[in-house]
Structures are given as structure tokens and as C-alpha cells.
């Protein structure tokens, strides 16, 4: 069984301009992620899928495999389902560990343990067909002006709310075959792999970027 990390990084990010390659903690999000993945012993390779020459050149300089993404699959209008299928079709491996560079606070050991968990619990089993990282959400949630996770007449303490998990896409592990078939990194029977909120940090806006850089810098002093 060949397991490779797949990192997807396109140019043209909107909410945080050029976030994958802008300065971050003395480097860039993309370089830090690729260097981190080089340290993960239970990976059989690293693939960068990108439409950007600078990003592809960086990956090649670090000894990673590269796949140049067709402009259609790097647009702001294409369905992510189509993107997932296209990326999987261009991976030469049995299992894909889809790992975002926009989650810079996830630890090496967390990735190592997640891969081992996939091998033991998911791969070859019948109960689950993917492993997907998620973090616990203990908040009072509403939909259409109605609470969805508690009773207004019997309000619990926040710590007593039911255990809802939010996918954060820091780590998603699935067979290449199923990623193509389902056009997603989440299988029909996912194993929810809990990580803490700090490791789950995903950079979606400038405040996320500043927070993640601060924590990353001080954690690695």
C-alpha cells in the first residue's frame, strides 16, 4: 500500500491574497508544510498539485512530486467535487493523505498517528472508508432562529452540550479509488479523527493568518 501526501495550492486566493506564498514566520505556508511532510516517516511521497510556476518550482526544489493543474480546475467557479476527482486521477498511489498547507499548526506526531490510525482502523475494514480530522464544537448553535443542539427551556452549561464535530480538512485520508468515485476527500463512512482547536486552525481570512503566525512563531521559539 503506497500512501502519498497530496497538497493542493493554487494561485488566486481571494480572502487572503497569495496566502500560500506570502511571508509567514520567516518562510511561507507552502514551504513550511512541504518541509513538515518530508519529516513524516510513514508517507511514501509528497505531491504538490498547483497551477502556479513558483509553487511548482519550490516543490521540485524540495524533492517533491509535482502535478501542473489545468487552469479550469484552478478557477473560482469550478466545483470542488470536480477538482477532487481531477487531483486524484493525477496521483500515482493507493491512498491519498490530503493535507492543506493552510493548517500550519498541526503537529508532526498528529499526522503520523493519523496515518497509522487509517492503516489500523480504516484500511481494509468495513466500518469506515476515510479518516477525516475534526475538532469539537461546544457552542450554542442555531438554524432558522431555532437551537439545534439544546433546549431553550432546559439550557445546559456549554461543557454539557452534545459533542458536535466540525471538519477542518487539516488531514483527510482516503483511497485514490474512492476519492475518484466519490469526488471528495470524505468517504461515505468517515472515521472522525479528533484534534484540538489550535491544531485545527485553518487560515481563511487575515485575522486567521495573524493568529496562526503568532502561535506558530511562539510555539517554535
N, C-alpha and C positions, 0 to 999 in steps of 0.2 A: 504494500500500500504506500503510494507516494503522496505525501502531503506538502503542498506548497502554499505560502502566504501570497495572497493577491492584494495589492494596494492599488486603489483607483484614485488618480489625481488628475483632474482636468484643469485647464486654464479657463478663466472667465467666471470665477466665483463672484457673486453679486453682493451678498450681505457683508462679507469681509474681503475686500479687494485683494486678489492674489494671495489668499491666506496660506496656501501650501508652500509658497516660496518667499514670503516676506520675512524679515528678520524676527527670530524667535529664540530667546535665551542663547544668543551667540551663534545660532545656526538657523535652521528652518524646520518647520513641522515635518516636511517630507524627508529631509536628510536625517533628522533625529529618529523618525520611525524606521527608515530603512536600516540605519545603523543598529537600532534596537533589535530588529528582526534577525540581523546577522548573528546575534548572540543567542538566539533561541535554538538549542541543540536538537529538538525533535521536529524541526522543519527540514524538508528536503530541497528547499529552494525558495526564492522570492521573485515574484513577478510584479513589475510596475506596468499598469495599463494607463496610458496617457496620450493626449493629443498634443502635448507641449514639448518642443525640442529641448528646452533647458532641463525640464524634469527627466526626460528620457536620457539625456546625456549624464545627468547626475547619477541616475540608477546604474547606468552602464559603468561609470567610473567606480562604483562601489561593488561591482561584480554581480549585479542583479540581472535577471532576465527582463527584457522589455517587449511590450506589445504596443505598437502605434495604433491608437484608436481612430477609427474613421470619424471625420467631422460630424456626421449625422448623429453618432452616438455620444458626442460631446456637447450637443446643443442644449439649450434651456427648455426645449419643447418636447424632446423625445421622452417616452415613458421609461421609468426606471426598470420596469419589467423587461423591456426590450434590451436595455443596457446590461442588465444582469445576465441575460441569456447570451448576448454577444460576447461579453467578457469571459464567461465560462467556456464558450466554444473555442476561445483562443488561449486556453490554458492546457498545458501538457502535464496532467497529473490525475490522480484518482480522487483526491479530496482537496477542497479549497478552503483555506482559512482566510476569510475575507476580513481584513483588518484596516480600519481607517486611520489615516495619519492625523486626523483632526481630534483624536483622543490621545493626547500626549502624556497623560498622567497614569496610564495603565502600566503596571509593573511587569518586568520580565517574568517573574515567577507566576504571575496570574495567567500569562499567555501559555507558559509551559504546562501549567496544571490544567488549563482548559483543553489543550490538545490531548493530554493523557486521559482526561475525563471523556473526551469524544471517543477515543480508542476503546475505553473500557465499557462505557455505558451506551453509546450511540451506535458506533460502527458494528454492523453485523447483528444488531439487536432488532426487535420488532416494536418496542415501546416508543422509541424516538428515532427521528431521521435527520435531525440537525441539532447543533448546540448553539445557543444564542445568548450573549451576555445581556443582563438587565439589572436594573437597580430598584430597590424597594421604594415605593411611593407611599408615604404616610401623610396624606393631605386630605382635606375635606373637598371632595370633587363634586362638581355639579354638571348636569347636562340638561339643556332646555329649562333652566330655572328650578331643577329638582335635584336633590342629592342622589348620587349613585352609589355611594359606599357607606352610608349611615342613615339613621332615622332621626329626623329633626326633633321628634318627641322624646327621644332617648339618646341624646348626643353623648358619644363616648369621648374619652381622652384620645388625643391624637395617636398615642402609642398603642391604643387598643383598636384602632381601625383595622379592617381586614388587610391582608398582605397583597396589595396590588403591585405588579412589576411593570416597569417601562423599559422596552428595548432601547439600548443605547448604541448598538452596532459597533462597539469597540472590538468585539470578537464575534464572528459568525463562522461556524464550521459546518460544511455540508459537502456531500459528494458532488463531483463535477456533473455527473449524470442527472442528479436531482435538481441541481441549480439550473441546468438547461431545461429540463422538463417543466419545472415549476416557475421558472423565470424569477427566482427570488433566492435570497440567502437564508430565508427562513423556511424550514420544511413544514409539511402538513402536521407533523407531530414533534414540535420543538422541545428540546430539553432546556429549560430556563436556567442559565448559569449566573447566579447572583454575584455581583461585585458591588463595592461601596460607591457612594455618590461622588467621591473625589476622583477615583479611578475612572468613573463613568463620564466625567466631564467631556462634553463634545462642543467644539467651537463652532457656533452658529452666528455669532454677532461680535462686534468689537469688545463688549464687556467680557464675554467668554474668553476672548483672546487674551485680554489683560489679566484676567483672573488666572487662567491656565499658566501663563508665562510667569506670574508671580509665584505661584505654588511650585511650578517645576524648578525655577531658579533657587528658591529657598530650600526645597526638599533635597536638592543635589549640591548644596554648599559643602 
